[in-house]
Amino acid sequence: MKFGVPLGLLHPDAWKDVAVAADELGFESVWLPEHLVFATDLSLAVYPGASDPGIRPETPLFDAPAYLCWLAALTSRVRLGTAVQLLALRHPFVSARAFATLDVVSSGRAICGVGAGWYRGEWDAAGVPFESRGARLDEAIEVVRRLWSEPVVSHTGRFYSFREVAFEPKPVQPRLPVLAGGESPAALRRAARLCDGWISMPHTIDSIRPQLERLGTGVPVTAHAYALADPDEVPAWAALGVERLIVRPWTRSRDAVSRLAAFAADHGLGHAPEP
């Protein structure tokens, strides 16, 4: 089992120390969420299925691939992912450039987690139609994959059209992984049809089973498992087909590094010695 760390659930002041600790302790990956902008009108910010706003406008927001580039310079092994990037909120040129840059400066450690998003306010603010975000994301995934792999690219589609362009440098990874987030039927289809895996919302073993049944077999799964408390639980996740658990063994940001160290010891994490 691979273990990841969700930096977005920490105060930003702790991100650097936690990422460096994760790298040194043998965690496989660190993950940042992203939003482009928050509107002050909270009527647009109620998370589906909830009654309270899912955002606070005063929350500091960072460009996730740019921030991960900085963390790449401070780490050497840990993979650097987004959970998730609103890929379709920008032109595919912008997104493709950001993740190719991250992959190059990290020597091939980028993971592009993407989602269609739930928060209408930032789409309205950016002037991008919210209703077509899923179809726009599907086309954007197609475009960035071509930019990352083909010598020259032209494209004519529903949302994006451009004459032939060159795109260099290519990512270091022959196939920079794109993982789909979201739990709607469309998101699960996207993960299975267009992407290299699926990223869940926070779940327990029992609560994730219906989503995995809808997802089908053969799709690599990254699960947010914040309630994971016992190493004996890990084989049960693996038996469901989960290959990566994103864990949060702390309750307070100031305890994150020490709790990561305890988790690493309990779960037998570590790196082989340098040659």
C-alpha positions in Angstrom: 0.0 0.0 0.0 1.2 3.5 -0.8 0.4 6.3 1.7 -0.2 9.9 0.9 -0.5 13.1 3.0 -3.2 15.8 2.5 -1.5 19.1 2.9 -4.7 21.1 2.4 -5.9 19.9 5.8 -3.1 21.8 7.5 -2.3 25.4 8.1 -0.2 26.6 5.1 2.6 27.5 7.5 3.0 23.7 8.1 3.1 22.6 4.5 6.8 22.8 4.0 7.8 20.9 7.2 5.1 18.3 6.6 6.1 17.7 3.0 9.8 17.4 3.9 8.9 15.0 6.8 6.7 12.9 4.5 9.6 12.7 2.0 12.0 11.6 4.7 9.7 9.2 6.5 8.8 7.2 3.4 5.3 8.4 2.5 4.7 8.0 -1.2 2.9 11.3 -2.0 1.7 14.7 -0.8 -1.4 16.4 -2.1 -2.7 19.9 -2.5 -6.3 21.0 -3.3 -7.0 24.1 -5.3 -9.5 26.8 -6.0 -8.9 29.8 -8.2 -11.0 32.3 -6.3 -13.7 32.5 -3.7 -16.7 34.8 -4.1 -18.0 36.7 -1.1 -21.6 35.7 -1.9 -22.0 32.6 0.2 -25.3 31.6 -1.4 -23.2 30.0 -4.1 -20.9 28.1 -1.7 -23.2 25.4 -0.2 -21.6 22.0 -0.7 -24.0 19.5 -2.3 -25.7 17.5 0.4 -24.8 20.0 3.1 -26.6 23.0 4.6 -23.6 25.3 5.5 -21.2 27.1 3.1 -18.3 24.8 2.1 -15.8 27.7 1.8 -14.7 30.8 3.7 -13.8 33.7 1.4 -10.9 34.8 3.6 -9.1 31.4 3.2 -5.7 31.8 1.6 -5.5 30.2 -1.9 -2.3 29.2 -3.6 -1.5 28.0 -7.2 -1.2 24.3 -6.5 1.3 23.3 -9.2 3.4 26.3 -8.5 3.5 25.6 -4.8 4.3 21.9 -5.5 7.2 23.1 -7.7 8.7 24.8 -4.6 8.1 21.6 -2.6 9.9 19.6 -5.3 13.0 21.6 -4.6 12.9 20.7 -0.9 12.2 16.9 -1.4 13.7 14.1 -3.5 11.4 11.1 -3.5 7.8 12.0 -2.5 5.3 12.4 -5.4 3.5 15.7 -5.8 -0.2 15.6 -6.6 -3.3 17.8 -6.8 -6.5 16.6 -5.2 -8.0 18.1 -7.2 -7.1 20.7 -9.9 -10.0 22.4 -11.7 -8.3 21.7 -15.0 -11.2 23.1 -17.1 -11.3 26.4 -15.4 -8.3 27.4 -17.4 -7.3 27.0 -21.0 -5.6 23.6 -21.5 -2.4 25.4 -22.5 -2.1 26.8 -19.0 -2.8 23.5 -17.2 -0.6 21.5 -19.5 2.3 24.0 -19.0 1.9 24.0 -15.2 2.0 20.2 -14.8 4.7 19.7 -17.4 6.8 22.2 -15.5 6.1 20.4 -12.2 7.1 17.1 -13.7 10.3 18.4 -15.1 11.5 20.3 -12.0 10.6 17.3 -9.8 12.3 14.7 -12.1 9.1 13.0 -12.9 7.1 13.1 -9.6 3.9 15.0 -10.7 0.4 13.5 -10.4 -2.4 15.5 -12.0 -5.6 14.9 -10.0 -8.5 16.7 -11.7 -12.1 17.3 -11.0 -15.1 19.1 -12.5 -15.7 21.1 -9.2 -18.8 21.8 -7.2 -18.5 25.5 -6.4 -20.3 27.6 -8.9 -19.0 30.9 -7.5 -15.5 30.7 -9.0 -16.8 29.6 -12.4 -19.1 32.5 -12.5 -16.3 34.9 -11.4 -14.0 33.5 -14.1 -16.7 33.8 -16.8 -16.7 30.0 -17.6 -20.1 28.3 -17.8 -20.6 26.1 -14.8 -23.2 23.9 -16.5 -20.7 22.6 -19.1 -17.8 22.0 -16.7 -17.8 18.2 -17.0 -17.8 18.1 -20.8 -15.2 20.9 -20.8 -13.0 18.8 -18.4 -13.2 15.8 -20.6 -12.1 17.7 -23.6 -9.3 19.5 -21.6 -8.0 16.1 -20.5 -7.8 15.0 -24.1 -5.9 18.2 -25.1 -3.3 18.2 -22.3 -2.5 14.5 -22.9 -1.8 15.3 -26.6 0.3 18.4 -25.7 2.3 16.2 -23.3 3.0 13.5 -25.9 2.7 14.6 -29.5 5.4 16.7 -31.3 2.9 19.1 -32.7 -0.8 19.5 -31.9 -3.8 21.1 -33.5 -7.3 20.7 -32.1 -10.9 21.5 -33.1 -13.5 20.8 -30.4 -16.6 22.0 -28.7 -14.8 24.2 -26.2 -11.2 24.6 -27.5 -9.8 25.1 -31.0 -6.4 26.0 -32.1 -4.1 25.7 -35.1 -0.9 23.6 -34.9 1.3 24.4 -32.0 4.5 22.9 -30.5 4.7 22.2 -26.8 8.1 21.7 -25.1 9.4 20.5 -22.8 7.4 17.3 -22.5 6.9 15.8 -19.0 9.6 13.5 -17.8 7.1 10.7 -17.3 6.1 9.0 -20.5 2.5 9.2 -19.3 2.0 11.8 -16.6 -0.8 10.3 -14.5 -4.2 12.0 -14.6 -6.5 10.9 -11.8 -10.2 11.8 -11.7 -11.9 13.0 -8.5 -15.6 13.2 -7.8 -18.2 10.7 -7.0 -21.0 11.4 -9.4 -21.7 8.8 -12.1 -20.1 11.1 -14.7 -16.9 11.4 -12.5 -16.7 7.7 -12.1 -17.1 7.2 -15.8 -14.4 9.8 -16.4 -12.0 7.9 -14.1 -12.6 4.6 -15.9 -12.7 5.9 -19.4 -10.3 8.9 -19.7 -8.0 8.8 -16.7 -5.4 6.7 -15.0 -7.3 6.2 -11.8 -9.9 7.6 -9.3 -9.5 9.8 -6.2 -12.2 9.4 -3.6 -13.7 11.8 -1.2 -13.0 10.9 2.5 -14.4 7.4 3.2 -14.4 4.4 5.5 -14.1 0.9 4.2 -17.8 0.5 4.4 -18.8 3.9 2.9 -16.5 3.5 -0.2 -17.9 0.1 -1.3 -20.9 1.5 -3.4 -18.6 3.9 -5.3 -16.1 1.1 -6.0 -19.0 -1.1 -7.3 -20.1 1.6 -9.7 -16.5 2.3 -10.7 -15.9 -1.3 -11.8 -12.7 -3.3 -11.7 -9.3 -2.5 -13.1 -9.3 1.2 -12.2 -6.5 2.2 -9.8 -8.0 3.8 -6.7 -6.6 6.5 -4.4 -8.8 6.8 -1.3 -8.9 9.5 1.3 -9.0 7.4 4.5 -8.8 10.0 7.3 -10.3 7.6 9.9 -7.6 5.0 9.4 -6.3 4.1 12.8 -4.9 0.6 12.7 -2.4 -1.0 10.4 -4.5 -4.2 10.5 -7.1 -2.3 8.5 -4.8 -1.7 5.5 -5.2 -5.2 4.0 -9.0 -4.8 3.8 -8.5 -1.6 1.8 -6.1 -3.4 -0.5 -8.6 -6.3 -1.0 -11.0 -3.7 -2.3 -8.5 -2.7 -5.0 -7.3 0.5 -3.3 -3.6 1.1 -4.1 -3.1 4.4 -2.3 -4.5 5.7 1.0 -4.3 9.4 1.8 -4.2 9.6 5.6 -4.4 12.2 8.3 -3.0 10.8 11.5 -3.1 14.2 13.2 -5.8 16.4 14.7 -3.8 19.7 15.0 -1.4 21.2 12.5 1.4 21.6 15.2 1.3 17.8 15.8 1.4 16.7 12.2 5.1 16.0 11.9 5.2 13.9 15.1 2.1 12.1 14.2 3.4 11.3 10.7 6.5 9.9 12.3 4.4 7.7 14.6 2.3 6.5 11.6 5.4 5.7 9.6 6.8 3.6 12.4 3.5 1.8 13.0 3.0 1.0 9.3 6.6 0.1 8.6 7.3 2.9 6.2 10.9 3.8 5.2 13.3 4.1 2.3 16.0 1.8 1.3 19.4 3.2 2.1 21.0 5.5 -0.5 23.6 3.5 -2.6 
